Amino acid sequence: MNLSHHILPFLFPTYTWLRKTKDKKVYLTFDDGPIPEITEWVLDTLAQYQIKATFFCIGDNIRKHPTIFQRIVKEGHQIGNHTFNHLNGWKTPTEVYLDNIMLCEEQMKLHSSIKTFLLRPPYGKITRKQAKELQHKGYEIIMWHNVTKDYDQTITPKQCLVRGLKNIKKGSIIVFHDSIKAQKNLQTSLPQLIESILAKGYHFDIL
């Protein structure tokens, strides 16, 4: 049983696991960038298929690679907050965690005029208290319907593809990673997933 599909959305109903929509559309998301070459390859691939996605960026990576971050925004993709240092909320005091998210927000403001209230907690780990405080500030906590696990080097690109396509439905949120660890699986499975989903009559949208 996939916990994301069954138990977790019931335990944490205020988080977004699926985007409610009557249209036949799904949402591609990418975590952990921007990273040279990898994020740029993702952007080239999305441009080739003429689709938009949502990038959950790490603040420190925005600081290191502002030009790539600006390209994400310029090309009409959506941005989301993924903390400044990829923090595990379960292991981080609430005040430290919230400050880290604000540091990421500052980097986004520095390099873009877009204000985002989308947050994906790294590892999907966030305490109820952290979540409540962030929601009070207006943040929407974005989780997922399909995690490809492309970062897991013990699984194959085909397994990533199967995970990405499993139980696809209207409003599915799919997670890839524009990271060094995910590169091999990502570069094989992403184009295949896009083509398969388009062939099923879906289209892609930003969150």
C-alpha positions, -999 to 999 in steps of 0.1 A, spaced: 0 0 0 13 34 -9 9 56 23 9 88 3 -22 76 -16 -41 62 14 -32 71 50 -11 103 50 -37 125 33 -62 115 60 -38 121 88 -27 155 75 -57 168 56 -46 205 57 -16 196 34 -20 195 -3 -15 159 -17 -36 164 -48 -47 196 -65 -85 196 -69 -94 201 -105 -121 190 -129 -97 192 -158 -75 164 -170 -43 179 -158 -14 170 -136 14 189 -119 52 183 -124 73 194 -95 111 195 -90 129 197 -56 163 208 -45 176 231 -73 187 252 -89 218 231 -98 240 239 -128 235 216 -159 208 195 -142 182 223 -137 192 237 -171 186 203 -187 152 201 -170 143 236 -183 154 226 -218 133 195 -217 102 213 -205 107 239 -232 109 211 -258 75 198 -248 62 233 -241 50 226 -206 54 244 -173 63 230 -139 68 241 -103 104 242 -88 108 240 -50 141 257 -46 167 256 -18 176 291 -8 213 284 -6 212 270 -42 194 302 -53 222 322 -36 249 302 -54 231 300 -88 209 331 -92 211 331 -130 195 296 -132 168 306 -107 160 337 -128 158 315 -159 132 293 -141 111 324 -134 117 340 -168 105 309 -186 71 310 -168 76 282 -143 64 284 -108 86 286 -77 82 273 -42 101 274 -10 122 243 0 139 259 30 174 276 28 194 245 39 171 215 31 162 211 68 144 181 83 115 197 102 113 168 126 149 174 138 148 212 138 133 235 165 103 254 152 119 289 154 150 277 136 129 260 109 107 291 103 138 314 101 153 291 75 122 293 54 123 331 56 160 330 45 149 312 14 121 337 9 147 365 11 168 349 -17 137 346 -38 129 383 -33 164 392 -41 164 376 -75 127 377 -85 96 399 -82 74 369 -77 61 362 -42 54 325 -35 34 310 -7 40 274 -18 62 253 6 74 218 3 91 205 34 123 186 27 118 149 31 81 157 36 90 161 73 74 189 91 58 191 126 22 200 132 34 232 150 57 243 122 29 236 97 3 255 117 26 286 120 34 286 83 -2 282 73 -10 311 96 15 332 75 -4 321 44 18 292 32 3 262 15 21 230 23 25 210 -9 31 173 -6 26 148 -35 6 120 -51 35 104 -69 72 104 -58 95 90 -84 124 84 -60 148 94 -88 174 103 -62 176 67 -50 205 52 -69 195 16 -61 165 19 -84 163 20 -122 149 47 -144 122 23 -154 112 19 -117 111 57 -114 88 59 -144 65 33 -130 63 52 -97 57 84 -115 28 70 -135 12 49 -108 -25 57 -102 -22 90 -122 -54 109 -120 -68 145 -123 -48 167 -100 -18 143 -94 13 161 -81 45 143 -93 79 148 -77 112 147 -94 145 161 -82 168 185 -102 198 172 -82 231 155 -88 220 123 -71 189 121 -93 205 130 -126 208 95 -142 173 84 -134 158 119 -141 173 122 -176 159 89 -187 125 88 -170 114 124 -172 109 125 -211 93 91 -210 69 102 -182 59 134 -200 52 115 -233 32 88 -215 11 114 -196 5 134 -228 -5 103 -246 -31 96 -219 -48 129 -228 -36 149 -198 -19 182 -198 6 198 -174 0 229 -153 16 248 -125 2 245 -90 
